[in-house]
Amino acid sequence: MKKTALLLVLLFFISSSAVVALSWAYPFVVWNGNVYEVLDESVLEDEIGKKIGKVKTKPNGMRGRYYGDASNAYPKGTKYFEIKGISNEEAIAVEVDDNQWKKAVFVHEAPFHWMNIVTKYMIPVIGVVIIAILVFIFRRRKSHFMK
């Protein structure tokens, strides 16, 4: 009995002592399948172009996996802008506060995540299928009432 109790206490401490602490190498944003490192370099208001996107997801805190337009440092809704005279493939601006932007430079392509496919292709396909089913049902009912 004492051995069983000791084993249970030991298993409890082993299983509950696992701590996961994820530390990012740099603040980043993901836009259009590309990862951009956010630098501590300000972008002036007259250099800001049109809005091109915003943060929509946050990385998983335990595994660090992310998909879509994500950021490890900025909250959902943070806006991305073009920088006049610079290609979006090279750098974009991130609105860090009202009328304050920081430059984010391209680092690499974002890693594959299955949710990218779901959000990009499956949701529109499901919408089309639902519309097709509704049209089919409507036409069928309409032809049934005309008889």
CNS distance restraints for C-alpha pairs under 8 A (distance, minus, plus):
assign (resid   1 and name CA) (resid   5 and name CA) 6.29 0.50 0.50
assign (resid   2 and name CA) (resid   6 and name CA) 6.06 0.50 0.50
assign (resid   3 and name CA) (resid   7 and name CA) 6.02 0.50 0.50
assign (resid   4 and name CA) (resid   8 and name CA) 6.16 0.50 0.50
assign (resid   5 and name CA) (resid   9 and name CA) 6.22 0.50 0.50
assign (resid   6 and name CA) (resid  10 and name CA) 6.10 0.50 0.50
assign (resid   7 and name CA) (resid  11 and name CA) 6.07 0.50 0.50
assign (resid   8 and name CA) (resid  12 and name CA) 6.10 0.50 0.50
assign (resid   9 and name CA) (resid  13 and name CA) 6.41 0.50 0.50
assign (resid  10 and name CA) (resid  14 and name CA) 6.24 0.50 0.50
assign (resid  11 and name CA) (resid  15 and name CA) 5.99 0.50 0.50
assign (resid  12 and name CA) (resid  16 and name CA) 6.05 0.50 0.50
assign (resid  13 and name CA) (resid  17 and name CA) 5.90 0.50 0.50
assign (resid  14 and name CA) (resid  18 and name CA) 7.35 0.50 0.50
assign (resid  20 and name CA) (resid  62 and name CA) 6.41 0.50 0.50
assign (resid  21 and name CA) (resid  62 and name CA) 7.41 0.50 0.50
assign (resid  22 and name CA) (resid  61 and name CA) 6.76 0.50 0.50
assign (resid  22 and name CA) (resid  62 and name CA) 6.71 0.50 0.50
assign (resid  22 and name CA) (resid  63 and name CA) 7.63 0.50 0.50
assign (resid  22 and name CA) (resid  64 and name CA) 7.09 0.50 0.50
assign (resid  24 and name CA) (resid  72 and name CA) 7.74 0.50 0.50
assign (resid  26 and name CA) (resid  37 and name CA) 6.61 0.50 0.50
assign (resid  26 and name CA) (resid  38 and name CA) 7.59 0.50 0.50
assign (resid  27 and name CA) (resid  37 and name CA) 5.96 0.50 0.50
assign (resid  27 and name CA) (resid  38 and name CA) 5.60 0.50 0.50
assign (resid  27 and name CA) (resid  39 and name CA) 7.95 0.50 0.50
assign (resid  27 and name CA) (resid  71 and name CA) 7.61 0.50 0.50
assign (resid  27 and name CA) (resid  72 and name CA) 6.14 0.50 0.50
assign (resid  27 and name CA) (resid  73 and name CA) 5.37 0.50 0.50
assign (resid  28 and name CA) (resid  35 and name CA) 6.65 0.50 0.50
assign (resid  28 and name CA) (resid  36 and name CA) 5.46 0.50 0.50
assign (resid  28 and name CA) (resid  37 and name CA) 4.45 0.50 0.50
assign (resid  28 and name CA) (resid  38 and name CA) 5.33 0.50 0.50
assign (resid  28 and name CA) (resid  71 and name CA) 5.63 0.50 0.50
assign (resid  28 and name CA) (resid  72 and name CA) 6.01 0.50 0.50
assign (resid  28 and name CA) (resid  73 and name CA) 6.58 0.50 0.50
assign (resid  28 and name CA) (resid 104 and name CA) 7.58 0.50 0.50
assign (resid  29 and name CA) (resid  35 and name CA) 5.91 0.50 0.50
assign (resid  29 and name CA) (resid  36 and name CA) 5.37 0.50 0.50
assign (resid  29 and name CA) (resid  37 and name CA) 6.66 0.50 0.50
assign (resid  29 and name CA) (resid  38 and name CA) 7.07 0.50 0.50
assign (resid  29 and name CA) (resid  55 and name CA) 7.45 0.50 0.50
assign (resid  29 and name CA) (resid  69 and name CA) 7.16 0.50 0.50
assign (resid  29 and name CA) (resid  70 and name CA) 5.69 0.50 0.50
assign (resid  29 and name CA) (resid  71 and name CA) 4.31 0.50 0.50
assign (resid  29 and name CA) (resid  72 and name CA) 6.95 0.50 0.50
assign (resid  29 and name CA) (resid  73 and name CA) 7.77 0.50 0.50
assign (resid  29 and name CA) (resid  74 and name CA) 7.86 0.50 0.50
assign (resid  29 and name CA) (resid 104 and name CA) 7.67 0.50 0.50
assign (resid  30 and name CA) (resid  34 and name CA) 5.48 0.50 0.50
assign (resid  30 and name CA) (resid  35 and name CA) 4.50 0.50 0.50
assign (resid  30 and name CA) (resid  36 and name CA) 6.10 0.50 0.50
assign (resid  30 and name CA) (resid  55 and name CA) 7.78 0.50 0.50
assign (resid  30 and name CA) (resid  68 and name CA) 6.99 0.50 0.50
assign (resid  30 and name CA) (resid  69 and name CA) 4.87 0.50 0.50
assign (resid  30 and name CA) (resid  70 and name CA) 5.03 0.50 0.50
assign (resid  30 and name CA) (resid  71 and name CA) 6.21 0.50 0.50
assign (resid  30 and name CA) (resid 110 and name CA) 7.10 0.50 0.50
assign (resid  31 and name CA) (resid  35 and name CA) 6.64 0.50 0.50
assign (resid  31 and name CA) (resid  36 and name CA) 7.73 0.50 0.50
assign (resid  31 and name CA) (resid  53 and name CA) 7.20 0.50 0.50
assign (resid  31 and name CA) (resid  54 and name CA) 7.95 0.50 0.50
assign (resid  31 and name CA) (resid  68 and name CA) 7.23 0.50 0.50
assign (resid  31 and name CA) (resid  69 and name CA) 4.97 0.50 0.50
assign (resid  31 and name CA) (resid  70 and name CA) 7.34 0.50 0.50
assign (resid  32 and name CA) (resid  68 and name CA) 7.59 0.50 0.50
assign (resid  32 and name CA) (resid  69 and name CA) 6.98 0.50 0.50
assign (resid  33 and name CA) (resid  68 and name CA) 7.04 0.50 0.50
assign (resid  33 and name CA) (resid  69 and name CA) 7.68 0.50 0.50
assign (resid  33 and name CA) (resid 109 and name CA) 5.97 0.50 0.50
assign (resid  33 and name CA) (resid 110 and name CA) 5.29 0.50 0.50
assign (resid  34 and name CA) (resid 106 and name CA) 6.90 0.50 0.50
assign (resid  34 and name CA) (resid 107 and name CA) 7.63 0.50 0.50
assign (resid  34 and name CA) (resid 108 and name CA) 6.04 0.50 0.50
assign (resid  34 and name CA) (resid 109 and name CA) 4.32 0.50 0.50
assign (resid  34 and name CA) (resid 110 and name CA) 5.05 0.50 0.50
assign (resid  35 and name CA) (resid 106 and name CA) 5.99 0.50 0.50
assign (resid  35 and name CA) (resid 107 and name CA) 5.71 0.50 0.50
assign (resid  35 and name CA) (resid 108 and name CA) 5.46 0.50 0.50
assign (resid  35 and name CA) (resid 109 and name CA) 5.69 0.50 0.50
assign (resid  35 and name CA) (resid 110 and name CA) 5.48 0.50 0.50
assign (resid  36 and name CA) (resid  91 and name CA) 7.29 0.50 0.50
assign (resid  36 and name CA) (resid  92 and name CA) 7.89 0.50 0.50
assign (resid  36 and name CA) (resid 104 and name CA) 5.24 0.50 0.50
assign (resid  36 and name CA) (resid 105 and name CA) 4.90 0.50 0.50
assign (resid  36 and name CA) (resid 106 and name CA) 4.32 0.50 0.50
assign (resid  36 and name CA) (resid 107 and name CA) 5.36 0.50 0.50
assign (resid  36 and name CA) (resid 108 and name CA) 7.36 0.50 0.50
assign (resid  37 and name CA) (resid 104 and name CA) 5.09 0.50 0.50
assign (resid  37 and name CA) (resid 105 and name CA) 5.33 0.50 0.50
assign (resid  37 and name CA) (resid 106 and name CA) 6.49 0.50 0.50
assign (resid  37 and name CA) (resid 107 and name CA) 6.30 0.50 0.50
assign (resid  38 and name CA) (resid  94 and name CA) 7.65 0.50 0.50
assign (resid  38 and name CA) (resid 102 and name CA) 6.66 0.50 0.50
assign (resid  38 and name CA) (resid 103 and name CA) 5.91 0.50 0.50
assign (resid  38 and name CA) (resid 104 and name CA) 4.03 0.50 0.50
assign (resid  38 and name CA) (resid 105 and name CA) 6.58 0.50 0.50
assign (resid  39 and name CA) (resid 102 and name CA) 6.49 0.50 0.50
assign (resid  39 and name CA) (resid 103 and name CA) 5.65 0.50 0.50
assign (resid  39 and name CA) (resid 104 and name CA) 5.72 0.50 0.50
assign (resid  39 and name CA) (resid 105 and name CA) 7.40 0.50 0.50
assign (resid  40 and name CA) (resid 102 and name CA) 6.48 0.50 0.50
assign (resid  40 and name CA) (resid 103 and name CA) 7.33 0.50 0.50
assign (resid  41 and name CA) (resid 102 and name CA) 5.54 0.50 0.50
assign (resid  41 and name CA) (resid 103 and name CA) 5.65 0.50 0.50
assign (resid  42 and name CA) (resid 100 and name CA) 7.41 0.50 0.50
assign (resid  42 and name CA) (resid 101 and name CA) 5.76 0.50 0.50
assign (resid  42 and name CA) (resid 102 and name CA) 4.49 0.50 0.50
assign (resid  42 and name CA) (resid 103 and name CA) 6.11 0.50 0.50
assign (resid  43 and name CA) (resid  47 and name CA) 6.59 0.50 0.50
assign (resid  43 and name CA) (resid  48 and name CA) 7.32 0.50 0.50
assign (resid  43 and name CA) (resid  83 and name CA) 8.00 0.50 0.50
assign (resid  43 and name CA) (resid  93 and name CA) 6.93 0.50 0.50
assign (resid  43 and name CA) (resid 100 and name CA) 7.47 0.50 0.50
assign (resid  43 and name CA) (resid 101 and name CA) 5.30 0.50 0.50
assign (resid  43 and name CA) (resid 102 and name CA) 5.46 0.50 0.50
assign (resid  43 and name CA) (resid 103 and name CA) 6.03 0.50 0.50
assign (resid  44 and name CA) (resid  48 and name CA) 6.89 0.50 0.50
assign (resid  44 and name CA) (resid 100 and name CA) 7.75 0.50 0.50
assign (resid  44 and name CA) (resid 101 and name CA) 7.23 0.50 0.50
assign (resid  45 and name CA) (resid  99 and name CA) 7.00 0.50 0.50
assign (resid  45 and name CA) (resid 100 and name CA) 7.63 0.50 0.50
assign (resid  45 and name CA) (resid 101 and name CA) 7.85 0.50 0.50
assign (resid  47 and name CA) (resid  83 and name CA) 5.65 0.50 0.50
assign (resid  47 and name CA) (resid  84 and name CA) 5.22 0.50 0.50
assign (resid  48 and name CA) (resid  81 and name CA) 6.46 0.50 0.50
assign (resid  48 and name CA) (resid  82 and name CA) 6.07 0.50 0.50
assign (resid  48 and name CA) (resid  83 and name CA) 5.01 0.50 0.50
assign (resid  48 and name CA) (resid  84 and name CA) 6.03 0.50 0.50
assign (resid  48 and name CA) (resid  93 and name CA) 7.31 0.50 0.50
assign (resid  49 and name CA) (resid  81 and name CA) 5.97 0.50 0.50
assign (resid  49 and name CA) (resid  82 and name CA) 4.64 0.50 0.50
assign (resid  49 and name CA) (resid  83 and name CA) 5.41 0.50 0.50
assign (resid  49 and name CA) (resid  84 and name CA) 5.51 0.50 0.50
assign (resid  50 and name CA) (resid  81 and name CA) 5.62 0.50 0.50
assign (resid  50 and name CA) (resid  82 and name CA) 5.67 0.50 0.50
assign (resid  51 and name CA) (resid  79 and name CA) 7.04 0.50 0.50
assign (resid  51 and name CA) (resid  80 and name CA) 5.89 0.50 0.50
assign (resid  51 and name CA) (resid  81 and name CA) 4.33 0.50 0.50
assign (resid  51 and name CA) (resid  82 and name CA) 6.50 0.50 0.50
assign (resid  52 and name CA) (resid  79 and name CA) 7.77 0.50 0.50
assign (resid  52 and name CA) (resid  80 and name CA) 5.63 0.50 0.50
assign (resid  52 and name CA) (resid  81 and name CA) 5.25 0.50 0.50
assign (resid  52 and name CA) (resid  82 and name CA) 6.58 0.50 0.50
assign (resid  53 and name CA) (resid  69 and name CA) 7.85 0.50 0.50
assign (resid  53 and name CA) (resid  79 and name CA) 5.88 0.50 0.50
assign (resid  53 and name CA) (resid  80 and name CA) 5.02 0.50 0.50
assign (resid  53 and name CA) (resid  81 and name CA) 7.04 0.50 0.50
assign (resid  54 and name CA) (resid  69 and name CA) 6.74 0.50 0.50
assign (resid  54 and name CA) (resid  76 and name CA) 7.38 0.50 0.50
assign (resid  54 and name CA) (resid  77 and name CA) 5.49 0.50 0.50
assign (resid  54 and name CA) (resid  78 and name CA) 5.26 0.50 0.50
assign (resid  54 and name CA) (resid  79 and name CA) 4.14 0.50 0.50
assign (resid  54 and name CA) (resid  80 and name CA) 5.33 0.50 0.50
assign (resid  55 and name CA) (resid  69 and name CA) 5.20 0.50 0.50
assign (resid  55 and name CA) (resid  70 and name CA) 5.12 0.50 0.50
assign (resid  55 and name CA) (resid  71 and name CA) 6.27 0.50 0.50
assign (resid  55 and name CA) (resid  74 and name CA) 7.51 0.50 0.50
assign (resid  55 and name CA) (resid  75 and name CA) 6.87 0.50 0.50
assign (resid  55 and name CA) (resid  76 and name CA) 4.76 0.50 0.50
assign (resid  55 and name CA) (resid  77 and name CA) 5.14 0.50 0.50
assign (resid  55 and name CA) (resid  78 and name CA) 5.27 0.50 0.50
assign (resid  55 and name CA) (resid  79 and name CA) 6.58 0.50 0.50
assign (resid  55 and name CA) (resid  80 and name CA) 7.89 0.50 0.50
assign (resid  56 and name CA) (resid  68 and name CA) 7.15 0.50 0.50
assign (resid  56 and name CA) (resid  69 and name CA) 5.37 0.50 0.50
assign (resid  56 and name CA) (resid  70 and name CA) 5.78 0.50 0.50
assign (resid  56 and name CA) (resid  76 and name CA) 5.20 0.50 0.50
assign (resid  56 and name CA) (resid  77 and name CA) 6.36 0.50 0.50
assign (resid  57 and name CA) (resid  66 and name CA) 7.45 0.50 0.50
assign (resid  57 and name CA) (resid  67 and name CA) 7.11 0.50 0.50
assign (resid  57 and name CA) (resid  68 and name CA) 6.81 0.50 0.50
assign (resid  57 and name CA) (resid  69 and name CA) 6.21 0.50 0.50
assign (resid  57 and name CA) (resid  70 and name CA) 4.63 0.50 0.50
assign (resid  57 and name CA) (resid  71 and name CA) 6.96 0.50 0.50
assign (resid  57 and name CA) (resid  76 and name CA) 6.23 0.50 0.50
assign (resid  58 and name CA) (resid  66 and name CA) 6.61 0.50 0.50
assign (resid  58 and name CA) (resid  70 and name CA) 5.31 0.50 0.50
assign (resid  58 and name CA) (resid  71 and name CA) 5.65 0.50 0.50
assign (resid  58 and name CA) (resid  72 and name CA) 6.22 0.50 0.50
assign (resid  58 and name CA) (resid  75 and name CA) 7.64 0.50 0.50
assign (resid  58 and name CA) (resid  76 and name CA) 7.24 0.50 0.50
assign (resid  59 and name CA) (resid  64 and name CA) 5.41 0.50 0.50
assign (resid  59 and name CA) (resid  65 and name CA) 5.39 0.50 0.50
assign (resid  59 and name CA) (resid  66 and name CA) 4.41 0.50 0.50
assign (resid  59 and name CA) (resid  67 and name CA) 7.54 0.50 0.50
assign (resid  59 and name CA) (resid  70 and name CA) 6.81 0.50 0.50
assign (resid  59 and name CA) (resid  71 and name CA) 6.87 0.50 0.50
assign (resid  59 and name CA) (resid  72 and name CA) 6.10 0.50 0.50
assign (resid  60 and name CA) (resid  64 and name CA) 4.92 0.50 0.50
assign (resid  60 and name CA) (resid  65 and name CA) 5.33 0.50 0.50
assign (resid  60 and name CA) (resid  66 and name CA) 6.33 0.50 0.50
assign (resid  61 and name CA) (resid  65 and name CA) 7.95 0.50 0.50
assign (resid  66 and name CA) (resid  70 and name CA) 6.60 0.50 0.50
assign (resid  66 and name CA) (resid 113 and name CA) 7.30 0.50 0.50
assign (resid  67 and name CA) (resid 110 and name CA) 7.99 0.50 0.50
assign (resid  67 and name CA) (resid 112 and name CA) 7.86 0.50 0.50
assign (resid  67 and name CA) (resid 113 and name CA) 5.89 0.50 0.50
assign (resid  67 and name CA) (resid 115 and name CA) 6.37 0.50 0.50
assign (resid  67 and name CA) (resid 116 and name CA) 5.95 0.50 0.50
assign (resid  68 and name CA) (resid 115 and name CA) 7.66 0.50 0.50
assign (resid  68 and name CA) (resid 116 and name CA) 5.82 0.50 0.50
assign (resid  70 and name CA) (resid  76 and name CA) 7.91 0.50 0.50
assign (resid  71 and name CA) (resid  75 and name CA) 7.29 0.50 0.50
assign (resid  71 and name CA) (resid  76 and name CA) 7.96 0.50 0.50
assign (resid  74 and name CA) (resid  78 and name CA) 6.40 0.50 0.50
assign (resid  74 and name CA) (resid  96 and name CA) 7.69 0.50 0.50
assign (resid  78 and name CA) (resid  94 and name CA) 7.25 0.50 0.50
assign (resid  78 and name CA) (resid  95 and name CA) 6.30 0.50 0.50
assign (resid  78 and name CA) (resid  96 and name CA) 7.20 0.50 0.50
assign (resid  79 and name CA) (resid  94 and name CA) 6.03 0.50 0.50
assign (resid  79 and name CA) (resid  95 and name CA) 5.52 0.50 0.50
assign (resid  80 and name CA) (resid  92 and name CA) 6.77 0.50 0.50
assign (resid  80 and name CA) (resid  93 and name CA) 5.67 0.50 0.50
assign (resid  80 and name CA) (resid  94 and name CA) 4.76 0.50 0.50
assign (resid  80 and name CA) (resid  95 and name CA) 6.41 0.50 0.50
assign (resid  81 and name CA) (resid  92 and name CA) 5.94 0.50 0.50
assign (resid  81 and name CA) (resid  93 and name CA) 4.99 0.50 0.50
assign (resid  81 and name CA) (resid  94 and name CA) 6.39 0.50 0.50
assign (resid  81 and name CA) (resid  95 and name CA) 7.70 0.50 0.50
assign (resid  82 and name CA) (resid  86 and name CA) 7.79 0.50 0.50
assign (resid  82 and name CA) (resid  87 and name CA) 7.97 0.50 0.50
assign (resid  82 and name CA) (resid  88 and name CA) 6.38 0.50 0.50
assign (resid  82 and name CA) (resid  91 and name CA) 7.96 0.50 0.50
assign (resid  82 and name CA) (resid  92 and name CA) 5.27 0.50 0.50
assign (resid  82 and name CA) (resid  93 and name CA) 6.10 0.50 0.50
assign (resid  83 and name CA) (resid  87 and name CA) 7.57 0.50 0.50
assign (resid  83 and name CA) (resid  88 and name CA) 7.49 0.50 0.50
assign (resid  83 and name CA) (resid  91 and name CA) 7.26 0.50 0.50
assign (resid  83 and name CA) (resid  92 and name CA) 5.71 0.50 0.50
assign (resid  83 and name CA) (resid  93 and name CA) 6.11 0.50 0.50
assign (resid  86 and name CA) (resid  90 and name CA) 6.77 0.50 0.50
assign (resid  86 and name CA) (resid  91 and name CA) 6.66 0.50 0.50
assign (resid  87 and name CA) (resid  91 and name CA) 6.46 0.50 0.50
assign (resid  88 and name CA) (resid  92 and name CA) 5.66 0.50 0.50
assign (resid  89 and name CA) (resid 106 and name CA) 6.57 0.50 0.50
assign (resid  90 and name CA) (resid 105 and name CA) 5.94 0.50 0.50
assign (resid  90 and name CA) (resid 106 and name CA) 5.33 0.50 0.50
assign (resid  91 and name CA) (resid 103 and name CA) 6.77 0.50 0.50
assign (resid  91 and name CA) (resid 104 and name CA) 5.45 0.50 0.50
assign (resid  91 and name CA) (resid 105 and name CA) 4.25 0.50 0.50
assign (resid  91 and name CA) (resid 106 and name CA) 5.68 0.50 0.50
assign (resid  92 and name CA) (resid 103 and name CA) 6.02 0.50 0.50
assign (resid  92 and name CA) (resid 104 and name CA) 5.30 0.50 0.50
assign (resid  92 and name CA) (resid 105 and name CA) 6.60 0.50 0.50
assign (resid  93 and name CA) (resid 101 and name CA) 5.84 0.50 0.50
assign (resid  93 and name CA) (resid 102 and name CA) 5.50 0.50 0.50
assign (resid  93 and name CA) (resid 103 and name CA) 4.73 0.50 0.50
assign (resid  93 and name CA) (resid 104 and name CA) 5.81 0.50 0.50
assign (resid  94 and name CA) (resid 101 and name CA) 5.24 0.50 0.50
assign (resid  94 and name CA) (resid 102 and name CA) 5.29 0.50 0.50
assign (resid  94 and name CA) (resid 103 and name CA) 6.42 0.50 0.50
assign (resid  94 and name CA) (resid 104 and name CA) 6.73 0.50 0.50
assign (resid  95 and name CA) (resid  99 and name CA) 7.12 0.50 0.50
assign (resid  95 and name CA) (resid 100 and name CA) 5.76 0.50 0.50
assign (resid  95 and name CA) (resid 101 and name CA) 4.33 0.50 0.50
assign (resid  95 and name CA) (resid 102 and name CA) 6.58 0.50 0.50
assign (resid  96 and name CA) (resid 100 and name CA) 5.80 0.50 0.50
assign (resid  96 and name CA) (resid 101 and name CA) 5.48 0.50 0.50
assign (resid  96 and name CA) (resid 102 and name CA) 6.69 0.50 0.50
assign (resid  97 and name CA) (resid 101 and name CA) 7.04 0.50 0.50
assign (resid 112 and name CA) (resid 116 and name CA) 7.53 0.50 0.50
assign (resid 113 and name CA) (resid 117 and name CA) 7.64 0.50 0.50
assign (resid 114 and name CA) (resid 118 and name CA) 6.64 0.50 0.50
assign (resid 115 and name CA) (resid 119 and name CA) 5.98 0.50 0.50
assign (resid 116 and name CA) (resid 120 and name CA) 5.93 0.50 0.50
assign (resid 117 and name CA) (resid 121 and name CA) 5.61 0.50 0.50
assign (resid 117 and name CA) (resid 122 and name CA) 6.78 0.50 0.50
assign (resid 118 and name CA) (resid 122 and name CA) 4.65 0.50 0.50
assign (resid 118 and name CA) (resid 123 and name CA) 6.32 0.50 0.50
assign (resid 119 and name CA) (resid 123 and name CA) 5.77 0.50 0.50
assign (resid 120 and name CA) (resid 124 and name CA) 7.45 0.50 0.50
assign (resid 121 and name CA) (resid 125 and name CA) 6.28 0.50 0.50
assign (resid 122 and name CA) (resid 126 and name CA) 5.99 0.50 0.50
assign (resid 123 and name CA) (resid 127 and name CA) 6.21 0.50 0.50
assign (resid 124 and name CA) (resid 128 and name CA) 6.27 0.50 0.50
assign (resid 125 and name CA) (resid 129 and name CA) 6.22 0.50 0.50
assign (resid 126 and name CA) (resid 130 and name CA) 6.17 0.50 0.50
assign (resid 127 and name CA) (resid 131 and name CA) 6.24 0.50 0.50
assign (resid 128 and name CA) (resid 132 and name CA) 6.11 0.50 0.50
assign (resid 129 and name CA) (resid 133 and name CA) 6.18 0.50 0.50
assign (resid 130 and name CA) (resid 134 and name CA) 6.22 0.50 0.50
assign (resid 131 and name CA) (resid 135 and name CA) 6.16 0.50 0.50
assign (resid 132 and name CA) (resid 136 and name CA) 6.12 0.50 0.50
assign (resid 133 and name CA) (resid 137 and name CA) 6.16 0.50 0.50
assign (resid 134 and name CA) (resid 138 and name CA) 6.04 0.50 0.50
assign (resid 135 and name CA) (resid 139 and name CA) 6.07 0.50 0.50
assign (resid 136 and name CA) (resid 140 and name CA) 6.08 0.50 0.50
assign (resid 137 and name CA) (resid 141 and name CA) 6.15 0.50 0.50
assign (resid 138 and name CA) (resid 142 and name CA) 6.05 0.50 0.50
assign (resid 139 and name CA) (resid 143 and name CA) 6.10 0.50 0.50
assign (resid 140 and name CA) (resid 144 and name CA) 6.12 0.50 0.50
assign (resid 141 and name CA) (resid 145 and name CA) 6.24 0.50 0.50
assign (resid 142 and name CA) (resid 146 and name CA) 6.42 0.50 0.50
assign (resid 143 and name CA) (resid 147 and name CA) 6.77 0.50 0.50
